[in-house]
């Protein structure tokens, strides 16, 4: 499983050009826009059940929920730079270290 982060256009472009995935079937955006923060754990359960290849989100609280879950995934942060698409790819444990110990945002 991949947690794909970044600005929407960079995420879409990385998914299409690098991962070669179908945006309609292989990538999910969690949570929906009406989800209250107290319901985020339900989205972790949904990910556990559905096992989507790629998950994306813009919500910091959802990212935090993923990092503290027992799900296994890589974190890819996609960025556009001078017209090129680039990415930082780290394992979940390294991403958690970057976020919590170094205080950097991954999205």
Backbone torsions as a table, in degrees:
resi	resn	phi	psi	omega
1	UNK	NA	146.0	179.7
2	UNK	-123.0	134.0	169.4
3	UNK	-101.1	106.7	-175.0
4	UNK	-99.5	118.0	-175.9
5	UNK	-118.7	160.1	178.4
6	UNK	137.9	178.9	176.2
7	UNK	-64.7	150.5	-173.7
8	UNK	-52.2	-45.8	-178.5
9	UNK	-66.3	-35.9	177.9
10	UNK	-69.0	-40.2	178.1
11	UNK	-62.3	-48.2	180.0
12	UNK	-61.9	-45.0	-178.9
13	UNK	-65.0	-43.5	178.7
14	UNK	-62.6	-42.8	179.8
15	UNK	-61.5	-43.4	-179.2
16	UNK	-72.9	-52.4	-170.1
17	UNK	-81.3	-37.5	-174.4
18	UNK	-98.9	-48.4	-178.2
19	UNK	-83.1	-17.5	-178.9
20	UNK	52.4	49.4	-179.5
21	UNK	-111.2	158.6	177.5
22	UNK	-81.6	114.6	-176.5
23	UNK	-63.4	-23.7	-179.3
24	UNK	-83.8	-24.7	-173.4
25	UNK	-120.3	-23.5	-171.2
26	UNK	-109.1	-2.9	-179.2
27	UNK	-130.5	136.9	177.8
28	UNK	-122.8	149.6	177.1
29	UNK	-112.3	114.1	179.4
30	UNK	-110.9	149.1	-18.5
31	UNK	-84.6	179.8	174.6
32	UNK	-72.7	172.2	-171.3
33	UNK	-71.9	-15.8	-177.4
34	UNK	-100.0	3.9	-176.5
35	UNK	-72.8	129.7	174.8
36	UNK	-82.0	150.5	-177.2
37	UNK	-58.1	-27.2	179.6
38	UNK	-71.8	-11.2	-178.9
39	UNK	-101.7	3.0	-174.7
40	UNK	-62.3	-33.3	-179.7
41	UNK	-61.9	-26.3	176.7
42	UNK	-65.2	-32.0	178.8
43	UNK	-73.2	-31.1	174.3
44	UNK	-65.1	-43.6	177.8
45	UNK	-62.0	-40.7	178.2
46	UNK	-62.5	-43.5	177.7
47	UNK	-62.7	-39.4	178.9
48	UNK	-62.8	-40.6	-178.5
49	UNK	-75.2	-47.2	-173.9
50	UNK	-82.8	-26.4	-179.0
51	UNK	48.8	57.3	178.6
52	UNK	-67.5	145.5	179.8
53	UNK	-62.9	-38.1	-176.7
54	UNK	-136.2	132.4	175.7
55	UNK	-120.8	140.3	174.5
56	UNK	-132.8	152.6	177.3
57	UNK	-158.1	154.8	173.9
58	UNK	-108.7	-5.2	-175.5
59	UNK	-87.2	123.2	179.1
60	UNK	-62.0	-37.3	179.6
61	UNK	-67.7	-31.3	176.5
62	UNK	-72.4	-40.1	176.2
63	UNK	-59.5	-45.7	178.9
64	UNK	-60.5	-41.3	178.4
65	UNK	-62.1	-41.9	177.1
66	UNK	-63.4	-45.0	-178.3
67	UNK	-61.4	-32.0	-178.1
68	UNK	-98.2	12.9	176.8
69	UNK	-91.9	174.6	176.2
70	UNK	-93.6	8.5	177.6
71	UNK	-70.3	146.1	178.9
72	UNK	-104.7	124.4	-178.9
73	UNK	-160.0	163.0	169.8
74	UNK	-99.0	152.7	177.4
75	UNK	-111.2	123.5	177.5
76	UNK	-118.0	123.8	174.1
77	UNK	-105.5	115.2	-178.4
78	UNK	-96.0	138.0	176.3
79	UNK	-138.8	152.5	172.6
80	UNK	-104.1	131.2	-179.2
81	UNK	-139.8	119.0	-179.1
82	UNK	51.4	40.6	178.2
83	UNK	83.0	-7.6	178.7
84	UNK	-98.3	154.4	174.6
85	UNK	-101.8	128.5	-178.3
86	UNK	-130.2	165.2	-178.4
87	UNK	-151.1	152.2	169.3
88	UNK	-110.9	125.6	-177.8
89	UNK	-117.5	122.7	179.2
90	UNK	-138.6	155.7	173.7
91	UNK	-72.5	161.4	-177.9
92	UNK	-55.1	-44.6	-177.9
93	UNK	-62.4	-41.1	178.5
94	UNK	-67.4	-39.9	178.1
95	UNK	-62.4	-41.3	178.2
96	UNK	-63.7	-39.7	176.7
97	UNK	-63.2	-46.3	-179.9
98	UNK	-58.9	-43.4	-177.8
99	UNK	-71.5	-50.1	-170.8
100	UNK	-88.3	-38.9	-177.6
101	UNK	-86.9	-40.4	-178.9
102	UNK	-92.1	-15.5	177.7
103	UNK	72.0	26.3	-179.3
104	UNK	-100.3	148.5	178.4
105	UNK	-92.2	142.1	-175.6
106	UNK	-101.9	-2.8	-175.7
107	UNK	-98.0	NA	NA
